[in-house]
Amino acid sequence: MSWHAANLRRRGGPRIGPAWLAGALLASVCFAATVDASASPRTYVVSIEGMRFDPPMLTVHRGDKVVWTNRDPFPHTVSASSHAFDSRSIAANASWTHVVRRSGSYPYLCRFHPTMQGTLTVQ
């Protein structure tokens, strides 16, 4: 036994065993992984091509960025039915970026071509 451990025992100080130390280390690693995963927002790309959104359904997290890129030769919009977001007109070969802030499910469509529909789900 080391001098430090013996001295703590004589004074009635805390006794830290290997099991406690292993548990504390595991908890700190899990916490760090959770904080790191939620701390870095991701960027997702939705392609607008052939009169459709691809992918038509996308699930992201709050703080993530979604970029809609118009690859069609004419303009489109990305307009949420709930009015939570609206790109206005996205010209051919242009894009629009939206950073999601609120959780929920957001159906959206192109106001110029209402048969073009998608859903953005934010967790």
Backbone as CSV, one residue per row, in Angstrom:
resi,resn,N_x,N_y,N_z,CA_x,CA_y,CA_z,C_x,C_y,C_z
1,MET,0.842,-1.165,0.000,0.000,0.000,0.000,0.896,1.240,0.000
2,SER,0.517,2.234,-0.801,1.325,3.444,-0.894,1.167,4.288,0.364
3,TRP,2.125,5.206,0.554,2.063,6.081,1.713,0.775,6.895,1.701
4,HIS,0.371,7.394,0.502,-0.827,8.233,0.383,-2.076,7.464,0.790
5,ALA,-2.237,6.234,0.280,-3.411,5.423,0.629,-3.431,5.115,2.117
6,ALA,-2.280,4.796,2.717,-2.230,4.499,4.143,-2.568,5.733,4.955
7,ASN,-2.095,6.876,4.541,-2.363,8.117,5.248,-3.852,8.461,5.190
8,LEU,-4.499,8.260,4.044,-5.929,8.519,3.927,-6.725,7.608,4.848
9,ARG,-6.347,6.344,4.943,-7.048,5.389,5.786,-6.958,5.793,7.254
10,ARG,-5.790,6.228,7.695,-5.609,6.622,9.093,-6.438,7.847,9.421
11,ARG,-6.582,8.744,8.481,-7.346,9.974,8.725,-8.846,9.757,8.531
12,GLY,-9.257,8.600,8.049,-10.682,8.365,7.802,-11.138,8.984,6.493
13,GLY,-10.204,9.251,5.601,-10.528,9.859,4.318,-11.208,8.881,3.384
14,PRO,-11.619,9.346,2.241,-12.328,8.489,1.302,-11.438,7.366,0.791
15,ARG,-12.066,6.252,0.558,-11.354,5.107,0.009,-11.887,4.864,-1.385
16,ILE,-11.043,5.010,-2.356,-11.452,4.878,-3.744,-10.869,3.584,-4.275
17,GLY,-11.772,2.674,-4.630,-11.330,1.392,-5.145,-11.296,1.380,-6.659
18,PRO,-10.756,0.313,-7.240,-10.650,0.216,-8.698,-12.006,0.183,-9.392
19,ALA,-13.020,-0.415,-8.767,-14.348,-0.483,-9.392,-14.943,0.918,-9.510
20,TRP,-14.795,1.727,-8.470,-15.326,3.082,-8.506,-14.605,3.891,-9.581
21,LEU,-13.315,3.739,-9.638,-12.516,4.468,-10.624,-12.902,4.077,-12.050
22,ALA,-13.102,2.785,-12.286,-13.507,2.314,-13.614,-14.881,2.871,-13.987
23,GLY,-15.808,2.886,-13.031,-17.140,3.433,-13.282,-17.097,4.914,-13.614
24,ALA,-16.281,5.660,-12.864,-16.155,7.099,-13.122,-15.556,7.356,-14.497
25,LEU,-14.571,6.567,-14.871,-13.945,6.717,-16.186,-14.939,6.416,-17.304
26,LEU,-15.705,5.343,-17.162,-16.711,4.980,-18.165,-17.769,6.072,-18.295
27,ALA,-18.239,6.595,-17.178,-19.245,7.657,-17.208,-18.711,8.893,-17.923
28,SER,-17.457,9.256,-17.673,-16.910,10.457,-18.318,-16.739,10.259,-19.815
29,VAL,-16.373,9.057,-20.241,-16.236,8.778,-21.675,-17.593,8.840,-22.352
30,CYS,-18.621,8.238,-21.730,-19.977,8.271,-22.308,-20.484,9.702,-22.398
31,PHE,-20.257,10.498,-21.355,-20.701,11.884,-21.361,-19.988,12.666,-22.460
32,ALA,-18.702,12.466,-22.599,-17.931,13.175,-23.635,-18.421,12.801,-25.021
33,ALA,-18.743,11.534,-25.243,-19.238,11.106,-26.553,-20.587,11.733,-26.848
34,THR,-21.453,11.824,-25.845,-22.772,12.433,-26.030,-22.643,13.915,-26.340
35,VAL,-21.822,14.608,-25.596,-21.634,16.039,-25.813,-21.027,16.276,-27.186
36,ASP,-20.043,15.481,-27.576,-19.383,15.659,-28.861,-20.341,15.420,-30.016
37,ALA,-21.191,14.383,-29.923,-22.112,14.066,-31.014,-23.144,15.171,-31.206
38,SER,-23.635,15.744,-30.115,-24.664,16.765,-30.244,-24.062,18.146,-30.497
39,ALA,-22.769,18.295,-30.288,-22.141,19.601,-30.421,-21.806,19.953,-31.855
40,SER,-21.719,18.978,-32.733,-21.329,19.298,-34.101,-22.487,19.080,-35.066
41,PRO,-23.065,20.189,-35.539,-24.163,20.084,-36.505,-23.691,19.488,-37.826
42,ARG,-24.593,18.826,-38.494,-24.284,18.211,-39.786,-24.968,18.989,-40.901
43,THR,-24.488,18.787,-42.128,-25.091,19.398,-43.309,-25.657,18.290,-44.186
44,TYR,-26.906,18.454,-44.591,-27.586,17.494,-45.465,-27.931,18.198,-46.773
45,VAL,-27.928,17.449,-47.872,-28.249,18.018,-49.179,-29.468,17.309,-49.743
46,VAL,-30.443,18.103,-50.172,-31.616,17.593,-50.884,-31.508,18.108,-52.312
47,SER,-31.510,17.196,-53.254,-31.405,17.563,-54.661,-32.811,17.775,-55.232
48,ILE,-32.961,18.844,-55.976,-34.219,19.104,-56.687,-33.919,18.828,-58.150
49,GLU,-34.465,17.732,-58.645,-34.149,17.315,-60.012,-35.260,16.418,-60.538
50,GLY,-35.608,16.609,-61.807,-36.653,15.783,-62.401,-38.009,16.017,-61.758
51,MET,-38.233,17.238,-61.303,-39.508,17.627,-60.683,-39.789,16.844,-59.402
52,ARG,-38.711,16.588,-58.610,-38.910,15.930,-57.318,-37.784,16.302,-56.362
53,PHE,-38.055,16.106,-55.071,-37.057,16.301,-54.027,-36.416,14.952,-53.732
54,ASP,-35.083,14.920,-53.675,-34.398,13.657,-53.416,-33.333,13.854,-52.341
55,PRO,-33.513,13.279,-51.155,-34.568,12.359,-50.762,-35.861,13.122,-50.437
56,PRO,-37.005,12.463,-50.638,-38.275,13.129,-50.350,-38.552,13.258,-48.847
57,MET,-37.962,12.375,-48.033,-38.113,12.439,-46.578,-36.725,12.467,-45.954
58,LEU,-36.521,13.398,-45.031,-35.218,13.559,-44.406,-35.409,13.808,-42.917
59,THR,-34.622,13.112,-42.083,-34.655,13.308,-40.635,-33.323,13.904,-40.202
60,VAL,-33.394,15.016,-39.472,-32.199,15.733,-39.019,-32.372,16.078,-37.535
61,HIS,-31.378,16.748,-36.975,-31.435,17.203,-35.590,-31.410,18.725,-35.553
62,ARG,-31.928,19.280,-34.457,-31.895,20.731,-34.300,-30.463,21.228,-34.438
63,GLY,-30.290,22.314,-35.156,-28.972,22.883,-35.394,-28.330,22.411,-36.691
64,ASP,-28.871,21.332,-37.274,-28.326,20.850,-38.548,-28.704,21.806,-39.668
65,LYS,-27.942,21.719,-40.750,-28.150,22.569,-41.919,-28.643,21.695,-43.069
66,VAL,-29.674,22.164,-43.774,-30.179,21.460,-44.954,-30.017,22.385,-46.150
67,VAL,-29.399,21.850,-47.207,-29.175,22.619,-48.430,-29.989,21.971,-49.545
68,TRP,-30.921,22.719,-50.127,-31.682,22.250,-51.283,-30.997,22.827,-52.521
69,THR,-30.606,21.954,-53.443,-29.911,22.370,-54.661,-30.805,22.098,-55.863
70,ASN,-31.114,23.143,-56.629,-31.991,23.027,-57.795,-31.178,22.648,-59.031
71,ARG,-31.349,21.422,-59.489,-30.643,20.950,-60.684,-31.555,20.945,-61.924
72,ASP,-32.786,21.399,-61.746,-33.709,21.514,-62.880,-33.424,22.817,-63.631
73,PRO,-33.850,22.905,-64.907,-33.579,24.119,-65.694,-34.564,25.258,-65.425
74,PHE,-35.396,25.138,-64.400,-36.375,26.173,-64.074,-36.480,26.306,-62.563
75,PRO,-37.050,27.413,-62.077,-37.081,27.671,-60.634,-38.050,26.771,-59.863
76,HIS,-37.754,26.616,-58.569,-38.604,25.884,-57.626,-38.605,26.637,-56.303
77,THR,-39.488,26.220,-55.394,-39.457,26.719,-54.020,-39.419,25.527,-53.074
78,VAL,-39.019,25.801,-51.854,-39.099,24.842,-50.747,-39.918,25.563,-49.687
79,SER,-41.198,25.230,-49.612,-42.125,25.982,-48.771,-42.866,25.044,-47.825
80,ALA,-42.639,25.225,-46.526,-43.309,24.395,-45.528,-44.787,24.727,-45.477
81,SER,-45.607,23.709,-45.387,-47.053,23.909,-45.288,-47.411,24.735,-44.064
82,SER,-46.616,24.605,-42.998,-46.869,25.328,-41.744,-46.287,26.746,-41.762
83,HIS,-45.648,27.126,-42.844,-44.969,28.422,-42.984,-43.739,28.527,-42.079
84,ALA,-43.211,27.388,-41.603,-42.011,27.398,-40.756,-40.780,27.843,-41.536
85,PHE,-40.768,27.574,-42.833,-39.676,28.035,-43.688,-40.189,28.180,-45.111
86,ASP,-39.540,29.061,-45.864,-39.909,29.290,-47.264,-38.688,29.853,-47.990
87,SER,-38.257,29.141,-48.992,-37.053,29.539,-49.730,-37.289,30.691,-50.688
88,ARG,-38.546,30.936,-51.012,-38.889,31.784,-52.153,-38.359,31.088,-53.403
89,SER,-38.157,31.775,-54.472,-37.759,31.138,-55.724,-36.267,30.768,-55.713
90,ILE,-35.988,29.490,-56.007,-34.599,29.028,-56.151,-34.355,28.854,-57.651
91,ALA,-33.490,29.673,-58.208,-33.218,29.629,-59.642,-32.537,28.318,-60.038
92,ALA,-32.548,28.037,-61.334,-31.842,26.861,-61.856,-30.368,26.945,-61.463
93,ASN,-29.799,25.816,-61.067,-28.391,25.708,-60.663,-28.040,26.568,-59.446
94,ALA,-29.032,26.853,-58.618,-28.792,27.605,-57.384,-29.214,26.730,-56.200
95,SER,-28.928,27.206,-54.999,-29.312,26.447,-53.816,-29.820,27.375,-52.731
96,TRP,-30.478,26.767,-51.744,-30.989,27.500,-50.585,-30.659,26.689,-49.349
97,THR,-30.184,27.368,-48.307,-29.783,26.711,-47.069,-30.676,27.139,-45.925
98,HIS,-31.041,26.161,-45.096,-31.881,26.423,-43.925,-31.287,25.692,-42.733
99,VAL,-31.080,26.411,-41.627,-30.637,25.790,-40.374,-31.884,25.528,-39.543
100,VAL,-32.102,24.258,-39.192,-33.328,23.890,-38.469,-33.162,24.179,-36.987
101,ARG,-34.182,24.778,-36.402,-34.122,25.201,-34.998,-35.142,24.504,-34.109
102,ARG,-36.281,24.083,-34.676,-37.356,23.513,-33.854,-37.659,22.089,-34.244
103,SER,-37.904,21.266,-33.237,-38.282,19.874,-33.482,-39.682,19.816,-34.083
104,GLY,-39.927,18.771,-34.859,-41.250,18.577,-35.441,-41.152,17.966,-36.820
105,SER,-42.309,17.741,-37.402,-42.394,17.206,-38.759,-42.937,18.307,-39.653
106,TYR,-42.214,18.582,-40.735,-42.551,19.699,-41.611,-42.746,19.234,-43.049
107,PRO,-43.991,18.968,-43.443,-44.250,18.701,-44.863,-43.982,19.988,-45.655
108,TYR,-43.405,19.836,-46.827,-43.139,21.008,-47.664,-43.412,20.664,-49.118
109,LEU,-43.502,21.706,-49.947,-43.774,21.521,-51.377,-43.151,22.652,-52.167
110,CYS,-43.205,22.507,-53.474,-42.806,23.583,-54.369,-44.075,24.352,-54.709
111,ARG,-44.113,25.636,-54.424,-45.323,26.430,-54.697,-45.596,26.550,-56.201
112,PHE,-44.565,26.444,-57.023,-44.757,26.507,-58.473,-45.261,25.181,-59.038
113,HIS,-44.923,24.086,-58.360,-45.277,22.729,-58.817,-45.754,21.929,-57.600
114,PRO,-47.008,22.114,-57.166,-47.495,21.543,-55.901,-47.464,20.012,-55.817
115,THR,-47.256,19.323,-56.930,-47.140,17.864,-56.842,-45.773,17.449,-56.310
116,MET,-44.829,18.380,-56.287,-43.505,18.113,-55.708,-43.611,18.301,-54.204
117,GLN,-43.435,17.214,-53.460,-43.607,17.280,-52.013,-42.510,16.524,-51.285
118,GLY,-42.225,16.958,-50.068,-41.244,16.306,-49.219,-41.606,16.520,-47.763
119,THR,-40.858,15.870,-46.884,-41.073,16.041,-45.442,-39.717,16.139,-44.760
120,LEU,-39.580,17.169,-43.944,-38.393,17.353,-43.113,-38.799,17.072,-41.667
121,THR,-38.166,16.080,-41.045,-38.433,15.746,-39.643,-37.219,16.164,-38.831
122,VAL,-37.486,16.955,-37.802,-36.418,17.481,-36.940,-36.571,16.885,-35.547
123,GLN,-35.520,16.208,-35.091,-35.561,15.590,-33.750,-34.903,16.469,-32.720
